[in-house]
Amino acid sequence: MEGTSLTDTLLARVGLMIAVLVLSALVYLCYGYAPQIAARISPTTVHGILRVIAFILLCIGVQIAWNGLEALLKTVLQTHG
């Protein structure tokens, strides 16, 4: 972080903290009111949303696995190459 001032760093961290707090509040509200939200949505739509969320979680899992495998392969290929 060479060349950045203390003010820039502080503002960046404050911005991140605000984003974390807002997202936390939104997640809390969504989980807290999930039964009421789901009751207003048709079961077919809820099923579709669940499938999309499951796909996103699968993508995240594949990305995590790929990052680990890539780091492992780079290490193995550097030591044996």
mmCIF file of the N, C-alpha and C atoms, coordinates in Angstrom:
data_MODEL
# 
_entry.id   MODEL 
# 
loop_
_atom_site.group_PDB 
_atom_site.id 
_atom_site.type_symbol 
_atom_site.label_atom_id 
_atom_site.label_alt_id 
_atom_site.label_comp_id 
_atom_site.label_asym_id 
_atom_site.label_entity_id 
_atom_site.label_seq_id 
_atom_site.pdbx_PDB_ins_code 
_atom_site.Cartn_x 
_atom_site.Cartn_y 
_atom_site.Cartn_z 
_atom_site.occupancy 
_atom_site.B_iso_or_equiv 
_atom_site.pdbx_formal_charge 
_atom_site.auth_seq_id 
_atom_site.auth_comp_id 
_atom_site.auth_asym_id 
_atom_site.auth_atom_id 
_atom_site.pdbx_PDB_model_num 
ATOM 1   N N  . MET A 1 1  ? 0.819   -1.184  0.000   1.00 0.00 ? 1  MET A N  1 
ATOM 2   C CA . MET A 1 1  ? 0.000   0.000   0.000   1.00 0.00 ? 1  MET A CA 1 
ATOM 3   C C  . MET A 1 1  ? 0.866   1.251   0.000   1.00 0.00 ? 1  MET A C  1 
ATOM 4   N N  . GLU A 1 2  ? 1.901   1.204   -0.711  1.00 0.00 ? 2  GLU A N  1 
ATOM 5   C CA . GLU A 1 2  ? 2.803   2.332   -0.782  1.00 0.00 ? 2  GLU A CA 1 
ATOM 6   C C  . GLU A 1 2  ? 2.144   3.474   -1.540  1.00 0.00 ? 2  GLU A C  1 
ATOM 7   N N  . GLY A 1 3  ? 2.250   4.684   -1.009  1.00 0.00 ? 3  GLY A N  1 
ATOM 8   C CA . GLY A 1 3  ? 1.701   5.840   -1.681  1.00 0.00 ? 3  GLY A CA 1 
ATOM 9   C C  . GLY A 1 3  ? 0.299   6.218   -1.239  1.00 0.00 ? 3  GLY A C  1 
ATOM 10  N N  . THR A 1 4  ? -0.338  5.429   -0.392  1.00 0.00 ? 4  THR A N  1 
ATOM 11  C CA . THR A 1 4  ? -1.668  5.785   0.080   1.00 0.00 ? 4  THR A CA 1 
ATOM 12  C C  . THR A 1 4  ? -1.542  6.483   1.429   1.00 0.00 ? 4  THR A C  1 
ATOM 13  N N  . SER A 1 5  ? -2.380  7.473   1.620   1.00 0.00 ? 5  SER A N  1 
ATOM 14  C CA . SER A 1 5  ? -2.315  8.229   2.863   1.00 0.00 ? 5  SER A CA 1 
ATOM 15  C C  . SER A 1 5  ? -3.125  7.540   3.950   1.00 0.00 ? 5  SER A C  1 
ATOM 16  N N  . LEU A 1 6  ? -2.910  7.985   5.163   1.00 0.00 ? 6  LEU A N  1 
ATOM 17  C CA . LEU A 1 6  ? -3.640  7.431   6.300   1.00 0.00 ? 6  LEU A CA 1 
ATOM 18  C C  . LEU A 1 6  ? -5.134  7.698   6.157   1.00 0.00 ? 6  LEU A C  1 
ATOM 19  N N  . THR A 1 7  ? -5.485  8.862   5.632   1.00 0.00 ? 7  THR A N  1 
ATOM 20  C CA . THR A 1 7  ? -6.893  9.201   5.450   1.00 0.00 ? 7  THR A CA 1 
ATOM 21  C C  . THR A 1 7  ? -7.554  8.258   4.453   1.00 0.00 ? 7  THR A C  1 
ATOM 22  N N  . ASP A 1 8  ? -6.877  7.974   3.350   1.00 0.00 ? 8  ASP A N  1 
ATOM 23  C CA . ASP A 1 8  ? -7.434  7.047   2.358   1.00 0.00 ? 8  ASP A CA 1 
ATOM 24  C C  . ASP A 1 8  ? -7.630  5.665   2.951   1.00 0.00 ? 8  ASP A C  1 
ATOM 25  N N  . THR A 1 9  ? -6.653  5.207   3.696   1.00 0.00 ? 9  THR A N  1 
ATOM 26  C CA . THR A 1 9  ? -6.756  3.882   4.316   1.00 0.00 ? 9  THR A CA 1 
ATOM 27  C C  . THR A 1 9  ? -7.892  3.848   5.330   1.00 0.00 ? 9  THR A C  1 
ATOM 28  N N  . LEU A 1 10 ? -7.989  4.898   6.132   1.00 0.00 ? 10 LEU A N  1 
ATOM 29  C CA . LEU A 1 10 ? -9.047  4.964   7.147   1.00 0.00 ? 10 LEU A CA 1 
ATOM 30  C C  . LEU A 1 10 ? -10.421 5.004   6.495   1.00 0.00 ? 10 LEU A C  1 
ATOM 31  N N  . LEU A 1 11 ? -10.568 5.818   5.452   1.00 0.00 ? 11 LEU A N  1 
ATOM 32  C CA . LEU A 1 11 ? -11.853 5.891   4.753   1.00 0.00 ? 11 LEU A CA 1 
ATOM 33  C C  . LEU A 1 11 ? -12.218 4.561   4.101   1.00 0.00 ? 11 LEU A C  1 
ATOM 34  N N  . ALA A 1 12 ? -11.235 3.875   3.561   1.00 0.00 ? 12 ALA A N  1 
ATOM 35  C CA . ALA A 1 12 ? -11.498 2.566   2.949   1.00 0.00 ? 12 ALA A CA 1 
ATOM 36  C C  . ALA A 1 12 ? -11.987 1.574   4.001   1.00 0.00 ? 12 ALA A C  1 
ATOM 37  N N  . ARG A 1 13 ? -11.367 1.594   5.156   1.00 0.00 ? 13 ARG A N  1 
ATOM 38  C CA . ARG A 1 13 ? -11.776 0.653   6.213   1.00 0.00 ? 13 ARG A CA 1 
ATOM 39  C C  . ARG A 1 13 ? -13.143 1.008   6.784   1.00 0.00 ? 13 ARG A C  1 
ATOM 40  N N  . VAL A 1 14 ? -13.426 2.282   6.915   1.00 0.00 ? 14 VAL A N  1 
ATOM 41  C CA . VAL A 1 14 ? -14.748 2.706   7.391   1.00 0.00 ? 14 VAL A CA 1 
ATOM 42  C C  . VAL A 1 14 ? -15.809 2.301   6.377   1.00 0.00 ? 14 VAL A C  1 
ATOM 43  N N  . GLY A 1 15 ? -15.519 2.474   5.094   1.00 0.00 ? 15 GLY A N  1 
ATOM 44  C CA . GLY A 1 15 ? -16.456 2.060   4.049   1.00 0.00 ? 15 GLY A CA 1 
ATOM 45  C C  . GLY A 1 15 ? -16.724 0.564   4.078   1.00 0.00 ? 15 GLY A C  1 
ATOM 46  N N  . LEU A 1 16 ? -15.672 -0.207  4.283   1.00 0.00 ? 16 LEU A N  1 
ATOM 47  C CA . LEU A 1 16 ? -15.846 -1.660  4.389   1.00 0.00 ? 16 LEU A CA 1 
ATOM 48  C C  . LEU A 1 16 ? -16.684 -2.028  5.603   1.00 0.00 ? 16 LEU A C  1 
ATOM 49  N N  . MET A 1 17 ? -16.451 -1.349  6.715   1.00 0.00 ? 17 MET A N  1 
ATOM 50  C CA . MET A 1 17 ? -17.218 -1.640  7.930   1.00 0.00 ? 17 MET A CA 1 
ATOM 51  C C  . MET A 1 17 ? -18.694 -1.293  7.735   1.00 0.00 ? 17 MET A C  1 
ATOM 52  N N  . ILE A 1 18 ? -18.971 -0.185  7.066   1.00 0.00 ? 18 ILE A N  1 
ATOM 53  C CA . ILE A 1 18 ? -20.366 0.174   6.796   1.00 0.00 ? 18 ILE A CA 1 
ATOM 54  C C  . ILE A 1 18 ? -21.016 -0.871  5.893   1.00 0.00 ? 18 ILE A C  1 
ATOM 55  N N  . ALA A 1 19 ? -20.298 -1.323  4.872   1.00 0.00 ? 19 ALA A N  1 
ATOM 56  C CA . ALA A 1 19 ? -20.829 -2.343  3.969   1.00 0.00 ? 19 ALA A CA 1 
ATOM 57  C C  . ALA A 1 19 ? -21.115 -3.638  4.720   1.00 0.00 ? 19 ALA A C  1 
ATOM 58  N N  . VAL A 1 20 ? -20.217 -4.031  5.613   1.00 0.00 ? 20 VAL A N  1 
ATOM 59  C CA . VAL A 1 20 ? -20.424 -5.249  6.401   1.00 0.00 ? 20 VAL A CA 1 
ATOM 60  C C  . VAL A 1 20 ? -21.655 -5.108  7.288   1.00 0.00 ? 20 VAL A C  1 
ATOM 61  N N  . LEU A 1 21 ? -21.812 -3.961  7.928   1.00 0.00 ? 21 LEU A N  1 
ATOM 62  C CA . LEU A 1 21 ? -22.964 -3.744  8.801   1.00 0.00 ? 21 LEU A CA 1 
ATOM 63  C C  . LEU A 1 21 ? -24.281 -3.743  8.030   1.00 0.00 ? 21 LEU A C  1 
ATOM 64  N N  . VAL A 1 22 ? -24.299 -3.092  6.865   1.00 0.00 ? 22 VAL A N  1 
ATOM 65  C CA . VAL A 1 22 ? -25.522 -3.063  6.059   1.00 0.00 ? 22 VAL A CA 1 
ATOM 66  C C  . VAL A 1 22 ? -25.876 -4.465  5.571   1.00 0.00 ? 22 VAL A C  1 
ATOM 67  N N  . LEU A 1 23 ? -24.892 -5.195  5.073   1.00 0.00 ? 23 LEU A N  1 
ATOM 68  C CA . LEU A 1 23 ? -25.162 -6.556  4.605   1.00 0.00 ? 23 LEU A CA 1 
ATOM 69  C C  . LEU A 1 23 ? -25.610 -7.462  5.749   1.00 0.00 ? 23 LEU A C  1 
ATOM 70  N N  . SER A 1 24 ? -25.013 -7.297  6.911   1.00 0.00 ? 24 SER A N  1 
ATOM 71  C CA . SER A 1 24 ? -25.419 -8.094  8.069   1.00 0.00 ? 24 SER A CA 1 
ATOM 72  C C  . SER A 1 24 ? -26.864 -7.804  8.445   1.00 0.00 ? 24 SER A C  1 
ATOM 73  N N  . ALA A 1 25 ? -27.238 -6.536  8.434   1.00 0.00 ? 25 ALA A N  1 
ATOM 74  C CA . ALA A 1 25 ? -28.622 -6.175  8.755   1.00 0.00 ? 25 ALA A CA 1 
ATOM 75  C C  . ALA A 1 25 ? -29.589 -6.745  7.724   1.00 0.00 ? 25 ALA A C  1 
ATOM 76  N N  . LEU A 1 26 ? -29.220 -6.691  6.446   1.00 0.00 ? 26 LEU A N  1 
ATOM 77  C CA . LEU A 1 26 ? -30.090 -7.233  5.407   1.00 0.00 ? 26 LEU A CA 1 
ATOM 78  C C  . LEU A 1 26 ? -30.250 -8.742  5.533   1.00 0.00 ? 26 LEU A C  1 
ATOM 79  N N  . VAL A 1 27 ? -29.165 -9.444  5.805   1.00 0.00 ? 27 VAL A N  1 
ATOM 80  C CA . VAL A 1 27 ? -29.245 -10.897 5.985   1.00 0.00 ? 27 VAL A CA 1 
ATOM 81  C C  . VAL A 1 27 ? -30.112 -11.230 7.199   1.00 0.00 ? 27 VAL A C  1 
ATOM 82  N N  . TYR A 1 28 ? -29.938 -10.479 8.277   1.00 0.00 ? 28 TYR A N  1 
ATOM 83  C CA . TYR A 1 28 ? -30.741 -10.692 9.482   1.00 0.00 ? 28 TYR A CA 1 
ATOM 84  C C  . TYR A 1 28 ? -32.227 -10.503 9.173   1.00 0.00 ? 28 TYR A C  1 
ATOM 85  N N  . LEU A 1 29 ? -32.560 -9.438  8.469   1.00 0.00 ? 29 LEU A N  1 
ATOM 86  C CA . LEU A 1 29 ? -33.960 -9.185  8.131   1.00 0.00 ? 29 LEU A CA 1 
ATOM 87  C C  . LEU A 1 29 ? -34.518 -10.264 7.202   1.00 0.00 ? 29 LEU A C  1 
ATOM 88  N N  . CYS A 1 30 ? -33.719 -10.676 6.227   1.00 0.00 ? 30 CYS A N  1 
ATOM 89  C CA . CYS A 1 30 ? -34.188 -11.716 5.302   1.00 0.00 ? 30 CYS A CA 1 
ATOM 90  C C  . CYS A 1 30 ? -34.453 -13.032 6.022   1.00 0.00 ? 30 CYS A C  1 
ATOM 91  N N  . TYR A 1 31 ? -33.541 -13.417 6.920   1.00 0.00 ? 31 TYR A N  1 
ATOM 92  C CA . TYR A 1 31 ? -33.757 -14.654 7.672   1.00 0.00 ? 31 TYR A CA 1 
ATOM 93  C C  . TYR A 1 31 ? -34.893 -14.501 8.677   1.00 0.00 ? 31 TYR A C  1 
ATOM 94  N N  . GLY A 1 32 ? -34.972 -13.345 9.294   1.00 0.00 ? 32 GLY A N  1 
ATOM 95  C CA . GLY A 1 32 ? -36.019 -13.118 10.291  1.00 0.00 ? 32 GLY A CA 1 
ATOM 96  C C  . GLY A 1 32 ? -37.419 -13.146 9.696   1.00 0.00 ? 32 GLY A C  1 
ATOM 97  N N  . TYR A 1 33 ? -37.543 -12.622 8.495   1.00 0.00 ? 33 TYR A N  1 
ATOM 98  C CA . TYR A 1 33 ? -38.857 -12.544 7.853   1.00 0.00 ? 33 TYR A CA 1 
ATOM 99  C C  . TYR A 1 33 ? -39.013 -13.551 6.723   1.00 0.00 ? 33 TYR A C  1 
ATOM 100 N N  . ALA A 1 34 ? -38.183 -14.565 6.679   1.00 0.00 ? 34 ALA A N  1 
ATOM 101 C CA . ALA A 1 34 ? -38.243 -15.563 5.604   1.00 0.00 ? 34 ALA A CA 1 
ATOM 102 C C  . ALA A 1 34 ? -39.601 -16.252 5.502   1.00 0.00 ? 34 ALA A C  1 
ATOM 103 N N  . PRO A 1 35 ? -40.207 -16.672 6.624   1.00 0.00 ? 35 PRO A N  1 
ATOM 104 C CA . PRO A 1 35 ? -41.530 -17.321 6.480   1.00 0.00 ? 35 PRO A CA 1 
ATOM 105 C C  . PRO A 1 35 ? -42.581 -16.395 5.863   1.00 0.00 ? 35 PRO A C  1 
ATOM 106 N N  . GLN A 1 36 ? -42.590 -15.128 6.261   1.00 0.00 ? 36 GLN A N  1 
ATOM 107 C CA . GLN A 1 36 ? -43.561 -14.186 5.705   1.00 0.00 ? 36 GLN A CA 1 
ATOM 108 C C  . GLN A 1 36 ? -43.270 -13.911 4.229   1.00 0.00 ? 36 GLN A C  1 
ATOM 109 N N  . ILE A 1 37 ? -42.007 -13.805 3.893   1.00 0.00 ? 37 ILE A N  1 
ATOM 110 C CA . ILE A 1 37 ? -41.633 -13.560 2.494   1.00 0.00 ? 37 ILE A CA 1 
ATOM 111 C C  . ILE A 1 37 ? -42.004 -14.770 1.641   1.00 0.00 ? 37 ILE A C  1 
ATOM 112 N N  . ALA A 1 38 ? -41.695 -15.957 2.136   1.00 0.00 ? 38 ALA A N  1 
ATOM 113 C CA . ALA A 1 38 ? -41.989 -17.181 1.385   1.00 0.00 ? 38 ALA A CA 1 
ATOM 114 C C  . ALA A 1 38 ? -43.494 -17.404 1.240   1.00 0.00 ? 38 ALA A C  1 
ATOM 115 N N  . ALA A 1 39 ? -44.273 -16.964 2.227   1.00 0.00 ? 39 ALA A N  1 
ATOM 116 C CA . ALA A 1 39 ? -45.729 -17.146 2.147   1.00 0.00 ? 39 ALA A CA 1 
ATOM 117 C C  . ALA A 1 39 ? -46.329 -16.290 1.036   1.00 0.00 ? 39 ALA A C  1 
ATOM 118 N N  . ARG A 1 40 ? -45.702 -15.190 0.696   1.00 0.00 ? 40 ARG A N  1 
ATOM 119 C CA . ARG A 1 40 ? -46.222 -14.303 -0.343  1.00 0.00 ? 40 ARG A CA 1 
ATOM 120 C C  . ARG A 1 40 ? -45.781 -14.727 -1.750  1.00 0.00 ? 40 ARG A C  1 
ATOM 121 N N  . ILE A 1 41 ? -44.858 -15.667 -1.814  1.00 0.00 ? 41 ILE A N  1 
ATOM 122 C CA . ILE A 1 41 ? -44.337 -16.108 -3.106  1.00 0.00 ? 41 ILE A CA 1 
ATOM 123 C C  . ILE A 1 41 ? -44.882 -17.504 -3.396  1.00 0.00 ? 41 ILE A C  1 
ATOM 124 N N  . SER A 1 42 ? -45.160 -17.773 -4.644  1.00 0.00 ? 42 SER A N  1 
ATOM 125 C CA . SER A 1 42 ? -45.700 -19.082 -4.998  1.00 0.00 ? 42 SER A CA 1 
ATOM 126 C C  . SER A 1 42 ? -44.645 -20.167 -4.775  1.00 0.00 ? 42 SER A C  1 
ATOM 127 N N  . PRO A 1 43 ? -45.080 -21.391 -4.453  1.00 0.00 ? 43 PRO A N  1 
ATOM 128 C CA . PRO A 1 43 ? -44.124 -22.481 -4.224  1.00 0.00 ? 43 PRO A CA 1 
ATOM 129 C C  . PRO A 1 43 ? -43.211 -22.751 -5.415  1.00 0.00 ? 43 PRO A C  1 
ATOM 130 N N  . THR A 1 44 ? -43.709 -22.566 -6.630  1.00 0.00 ? 44 THR A N  1 
ATOM 131 C CA . THR A 1 44 ? -42.883 -22.770 -7.811  1.00 0.00 ? 44 THR A CA 1 
ATOM 132 C C  . THR A 1 44 ? -41.744 -21.757 -7.857  1.00 0.00 ? 44 THR A C  1 
ATOM 133 N N  . THR A 1 45 ? -42.049 -20.513 -7.515  1.00 0.00 ? 45 THR A N  1 
ATOM 134 C CA . THR A 1 45 ? -41.026 -19.475 -7.508  1.00 0.00 ? 45 THR A CA 1 
ATOM 135 C C  . THR A 1 45 ? -40.005 -19.739 -6.416  1.00 0.00 ? 45 THR A C  1 
ATOM 136 N N  . VAL A 1 46 ? -40.465 -20.159 -5.233  1.00 0.00 ? 46 VAL A N  1 
ATOM 137 C CA . VAL A 1 46 ? -39.546 -20.486 -4.138  1.00 0.00 ? 46 VAL A CA 1 
ATOM 138 C C  . VAL A 1 46 ? -38.624 -21.617 -4.558  1.00 0.00 ? 46 VAL A C  1 
ATOM 139 N N  . HIS A 1 47 ? -39.163 -22.620 -5.219  1.00 0.00 ? 47 HIS A N  1 
ATOM 140 C CA . HIS A 1 47 ? -38.358 -23.743 -5.692  1.00 0.00 ? 47 HIS A CA 1 
ATOM 141 C C  . HIS A 1 47 ? -37.312 -23.266 -6.698  1.00 0.00 ? 47 HIS A C  1 
ATOM 142 N N  . GLY A 1 48 ? -37.713 -22.390 -7.589  1.00 0.00 ? 48 GLY A N  1 
ATOM 143 C CA . GLY A 1 48 ? -36.771 -21.856 -8.571  1.00 0.00 ? 48 GLY A CA 1 
ATOM 144 C C  . GLY A 1 48 ? -35.665 -21.047 -7.909  1.00 0.00 ? 48 GLY A C  1 
ATOM 145 N N  . ILE A 1 49 ? -36.025 -20.234 -6.929  1.00 0.00 ? 49 ILE A N  1 
ATOM 146 C CA . ILE A 1 49 ? -35.026 -19.448 -6.202  1.00 0.00 ? 49 ILE A CA 1 
ATOM 147 C C  . ILE A 1 49 ? -34.055 -20.367 -5.476  1.00 0.00 ? 49 ILE A C  1 
ATOM 148 N N  . LEU A 1 50 ? -34.566 -21.400 -4.850  1.00 0.00 ? 50 LEU A N  1 
ATOM 149 C CA . LEU A 1 50 ? -33.703 -22.352 -4.147  1.00 0.00 ? 50 LEU A CA 1 
ATOM 150 C C  . LEU A 1 50 ? -32.736 -23.038 -5.106  1.00 0.00 ? 50 LEU A C  1 
ATOM 151 N N  . ARG A 1 51 ? -33.209 -23.356 -6.295  1.00 0.00 ? 51 ARG A N  1 
ATOM 152 C CA . ARG A 1 51 ? -32.315 -23.990 -7.281  1.00 0.00 ? 51 ARG A CA 1 
ATOM 153 C C  . ARG A 1 51 ? -31.214 -23.040 -7.731  1.00 0.00 ? 51 ARG A C  1 
ATOM 154 N N  . VAL A 1 52 ? -31.550 -21.770 -7.921  1.00 0.00 ? 52 VAL A N  1 
ATOM 155 C CA . VAL A 1 52 ? -30.537 -20.783 -8.314  1.00 0.00 ? 52 VAL A CA 1 
ATOM 156 C C  . VAL A 1 52 ? -29.511 -20.606 -7.196  1.00 0.00 ? 52 VAL A C  1 
ATOM 157 N N  . ILE A 1 53 ? -29.978 -20.521 -5.954  1.00 0.00 ? 53 ILE A N  1 
ATOM 158 C CA . ILE A 1 53 ? -29.063 -20.371 -4.816  1.00 0.00 ? 53 ILE A CA 1 
ATOM 159 C C  . ILE A 1 53 ? -28.167 -21.596 -4.694  1.00 0.00 ? 53 ILE A C  1 
ATOM 160 N N  . ALA A 1 54 ? -28.725 -22.781 -4.897  1.00 0.00 ? 54 ALA A N  1 
ATOM 161 C CA . ALA A 1 54 ? -27.926 -24.003 -4.841  1.00 0.00 ? 54 ALA A CA 1 
ATOM 162 C C  . ALA A 1 54 ? -26.852 -23.995 -5.934  1.00 0.00 ? 54 ALA A C  1 
ATOM 163 N N  . PHE A 1 55 ? -27.202 -23.512 -7.113  1.00 0.00 ? 55 PHE A N  1 
ATOM 164 C CA . PHE A 1 55 ? -26.225 -23.430 -8.201  1.00 0.00 ? 55 PHE A CA 1 
ATOM 165 C C  . PHE A 1 55 ? -25.111 -22.446 -7.866  1.00 0.00 ? 55 PHE A C  1 
ATOM 166 N N  . ILE A 1 56 ? -25.470 -21.309 -7.292  1.00 0.00 ? 56 ILE A N  1 
ATOM 167 C CA . ILE A 1 56 ? -24.461 -20.319 -6.898  1.00 0.00 ? 56 ILE A CA 1 
ATOM 168 C C  . ILE A 1 56 ? -23.527 -20.913 -5.846  1.00 0.00 ? 56 ILE A C  1 
ATOM 169 N N  . LEU A 1 57 ? -24.074 -21.623 -4.871  1.00 0.00 ? 57 LEU A N  1 
ATOM 170 C CA . LEU A 1 57 ? -23.238 -22.271 -3.855  1.00 0.00 ? 57 LEU A CA 1 
ATOM 171 C C  . LEU A 1 57 ? -22.323 -23.319 -4.477  1.00 0.00 ? 57 LEU A C  1 
ATOM 172 N N  . LEU A 1 58 ? -22.826 -24.054 -5.458  1.00 0.00 ? 58 LEU A N  1 
ATOM 173 C CA . LEU A 1 58 ? -21.989 -25.022 -6.163  1.00 0.00 ? 58 LEU A CA 1 
ATOM 174 C C  . LEU A 1 58 ? -20.836 -24.310 -6.868  1.00 0.00 ? 58 LEU A C  1 
ATOM 175 N N  . CYS A 1 59 ? -21.133 -23.198 -7.523  1.00 0.00 ? 59 CYS A N  1 
ATOM 176 C CA . CYS A 1 59 ? -20.078 -22.437 -8.204  1.00 0.00 ? 59 CYS A CA 1 
ATOM 177 C C  . CYS A 1 59 ? -19.029 -21.938 -7.226  1.00 0.00 ? 59 CYS A C  1 
ATOM 178 N N  . ILE A 1 60 ? -19.469 -21.464 -6.068  1.00 0.00 ? 60 ILE A N  1 
ATOM 179 C CA . ILE A 1 60 ? -18.522 -21.000 -5.060  1.00 0.00 ? 60 ILE A CA 1 
ATOM 180 C C  . ILE A 1 60 ? -17.652 -22.158 -4.578  1.00 0.00 ? 60 ILE A C  1 
ATOM 181 N N  . GLY A 1 61 ? -18.250 -23.309 -4.357  1.00 0.00 ? 61 GLY A N  1 
ATOM 182 C CA . GLY A 1 61 ? -17.491 -24.479 -3.926  1.00 0.00 ? 61 GLY A CA 1 
ATOM 183 C C  . GLY A 1 61 ? -16.480 -24.922 -4.966  1.00 0.00 ? 61 GLY A C  1 
ATOM 184 N N  . VAL A 1 62 ? -16.874 -24.901 -6.230  1.00 0.00 ? 62 VAL A N  1 
ATOM 185 C CA . VAL A 1 62 ? -15.945 -25.270 -7.302  1.00 0.00 ? 62 VAL A CA 1 
ATOM 186 C C  . VAL A 1 62 ? -14.789 -24.274 -7.357  1.00 0.00 ? 62 VAL A C  1 
ATOM 187 N N  . GLN A 1 63 ? -15.093 -22.985 -7.182  1.00 0.00 ? 63 GLN A N  1 
ATOM 188 C CA . GLN A 1 63 ? -14.039 -21.973 -7.210  1.00 0.00 ? 63 GLN A CA 1 
ATOM 189 C C  . GLN A 1 63 ? -13.062 -22.168 -6.060  1.00 0.00 ? 63 GLN A C  1 
ATOM 190 N N  . ILE A 1 64 ? -13.557 -22.464 -4.867  1.00 0.00 ? 64 ILE A N  1 
ATOM 191 C CA . ILE A 1 64 ? -12.685 -22.711 -3.718  1.00 0.00 ? 64 ILE A CA 1 
ATOM 192 C C  . ILE A 1 64 ? -11.819 -23.943 -3.967  1.00 0.00 ? 64 ILE A C  1 
ATOM 193 N N  . ALA A 1 65 ? -12.432 -24.998 -4.485  1.00 0.00 ? 65 ALA A N  1 
ATOM 194 C CA . ALA A 1 65 ? -11.674 -26.216 -4.771  1.00 0.00 ? 65 ALA A CA 1 
ATOM 195 C C  . ALA A 1 65 ? -10.621 -25.951 -5.850  1.00 0.00 ? 65 ALA A C  1 
ATOM 196 N N  . TRP A 1 66 ? -10.985 -25.196 -6.877  1.00 0.00 ? 66 TRP A N  1 
ATOM 197 C CA . TRP A 1 66 ? -10.038 -24.896 -7.942  1.00 0.00 ? 66 TRP A CA 1 
ATOM 198 C C  . TRP A 1 66 ? -8.865  -24.079 -7.417  1.00 0.00 ? 66 TRP A C  1 
ATOM 199 N N  . ASN A 1 67 ? -9.140  -23.086 -6.563  1.00 0.00 ? 67 ASN A N  1 
ATOM 200 C CA . ASN A 1 67 ? -8.054  -22.275 -5.999  1.00 0.00 ? 67 ASN A CA 1 
ATOM 201 C C  . ASN A 1 67 ? -7.082  -23.138 -5.193  1.00 0.00 ? 67 ASN A C  1 
ATOM 202 N N  . GLY A 1 68 ? -7.609  -24.057 -4.408  1.00 0.00 ? 68 GLY A N  1 
ATOM 203 C CA . GLY A 1 68 ? -6.747  -24.946 -3.642  1.00 0.00 ? 68 GLY A CA 1 
ATOM 204 C C  . GLY A 1 68 ? -5.963  -25.890 -4.531  1.00 0.00 ? 68 GLY A C  1 
ATOM 205 N N  . LEU A 1 69 ? -6.625  -26.446 -5.531  1.00 0.00 ? 69 LEU A N  1 
ATOM 206 C CA . LEU A 1 69 ? -5.956  -27.364 -6.448  1.00 0.00 ? 69 LEU A CA 1 
ATOM 207 C C  . LEU A 1 69 ? -4.890  -26.644 -7.265  1.00 0.00 ? 69 LEU A C  1 
ATOM 208 N N  . GLU A 1 70 ? -5.183  -25.432 -7.680  1.00 0.00 ? 70 GLU A N  1 
ATOM 209 C CA . GLU A 1 70 ? -4.214  -24.657 -8.454  1.00 0.00 ? 70 GLU A CA 1 
ATOM 210 C C  . GLU A 1 70 ? -2.961  -24.366 -7.624  1.00 0.00 ? 70 GLU A C  1 
ATOM 211 N N  . ALA A 1 71 ? -3.143  -23.980 -6.364  1.00 0.00 ? 71 ALA A N  1 
ATOM 212 C CA . ALA A 1 71 ? -1.997  -23.714 -5.490  1.00 0.00 ? 71 ALA A CA 1 
ATOM 213 C C  . ALA A 1 71 ? -1.192  -24.992 -5.264  1.00 0.00 ? 71 ALA A C  1 
ATOM 214 N N  . LEU A 1 72 ? -1.885  -26.109 -5.073  1.00 0.00 ? 72 LEU A N  1 
ATOM 215 C CA . LEU A 1 72 ? -1.207  -27.387 -4.878  1.00 0.00 ? 72 LEU A CA 1 
ATOM 216 C C  . LEU A 1 72 ? -0.417  -27.781 -6.120  1.00 0.00 ? 72 LEU A C  1 
ATOM 217 N N  . LEU A 1 73 ? -1.038  -27.662 -7.279  1.00 0.00 ? 73 LEU A N  1 
ATOM 218 C CA . LEU A 1 73 ? -0.351  -28.035 -8.518  1.00 0.00 ? 73 LEU A CA 1 
ATOM 219 C C  . LEU A 1 73 ? 0.851   -27.151 -8.793  1.00 0.00 ? 73 LEU A C  1 
ATOM 220 N N  . LYS A 1 74 ? 0.739   -25.860 -8.519  1.00 0.00 ? 74 LYS A N  1 
ATOM 221 C CA . LYS A 1 74 ? 1.889   -24.963 -8.719  1.00 0.00 ? 74 LYS A CA 1 
ATOM 222 C C  . LYS A 1 74 ? 3.035   -25.370 -7.811  1.00 0.00 ? 74 LYS A C  1 
ATOM 223 N N  . THR A 1 75 ? 2.729   -25.726 -6.569  1.00 0.00 ? 75 THR A N  1 
ATOM 224 C CA . THR A 1 75 ? 3.767   -26.139 -5.629  1.00 0.00 ? 75 THR A CA 1 
ATOM 225 C C  . THR A 1 75 ? 4.409   -27.438 -6.072  1.00 0.00 ? 75 THR A C  1 
ATOM 226 N N  . VAL A 1 76 ? 3.601   -28.397 -6.459  1.00 0.00 ? 76 VAL A N  1 
ATOM 227 C CA . VAL A 1 76 ? 4.123   -29.695 -6.875  1.00 0.00 ? 76 VAL A CA 1 
ATOM 228 C C  . VAL A 1 76 ? 4.962   -29.558 -8.155  1.00 0.00 ? 76 VAL A C  1 
ATOM 229 N N  . LEU A 1 77 ? 4.482   -28.785 -9.099  1.00 0.00 ? 77 LEU A N  1 
ATOM 230 C CA . LEU A 1 77 ? 5.210   -28.631 -10.357 1.00 0.00 ? 77 LEU A CA 1 
ATOM 231 C C  . LEU A 1 77 ? 6.496   -27.836 -10.179 1.00 0.00 ? 77 LEU A C  1 
ATOM 232 N N  . GLN A 1 78 ? 6.536   -26.910 -9.234  1.00 0.00 ? 78 GLN A N  1 
ATOM 233 C CA . GLN A 1 78 ? 7.766   -26.143 -8.995  1.00 0.00 ? 78 GLN A CA 1 
ATOM 234 C C  . GLN A 1 78 ? 8.832   -27.010 -8.316  1.00 0.00 ? 78 GLN A C  1 
ATOM 235 N N  . THR A 1 79 ? 8.406   -27.885 -7.415  1.00 0.00 ? 79 THR A N  1 
ATOM 236 C CA . THR A 1 79 ? 9.390   -28.710 -6.708  1.00 0.00 ? 79 THR A CA 1 
ATOM 237 C C  . THR A 1 79 ? 9.875   -29.857 -7.575  1.00 0.00 ? 79 THR A C  1 
ATOM 238 N N  . HIS A 1 80 ? 9.074   -30.338 -8.498  1.00 0.00 ? 80 HIS A N  1 
ATOM 239 C CA . HIS A 1 80 ? 9.472   -31.454 -9.355  1.00 0.00 ? 80 HIS A CA 1 
ATOM 240 C C  . HIS A 1 80 ? 9.873   -31.008 -10.752 1.00 0.00 ? 80 HIS A C  1 
ATOM 241 N N  . GLY A 1 81 ? 9.759   -29.720 -11.036 1.00 0.00 ? 81 GLY A N  1 
ATOM 242 C CA . GLY A 1 81 ? 10.012  -29.263 -12.397 1.00 0.00 ? 81 GLY A CA 1 
ATOM 243 C C  . GLY A 1 81 ? 11.329  -28.640 -12.618 1.00 0.00 ? 81 GLY A C  1 
# 
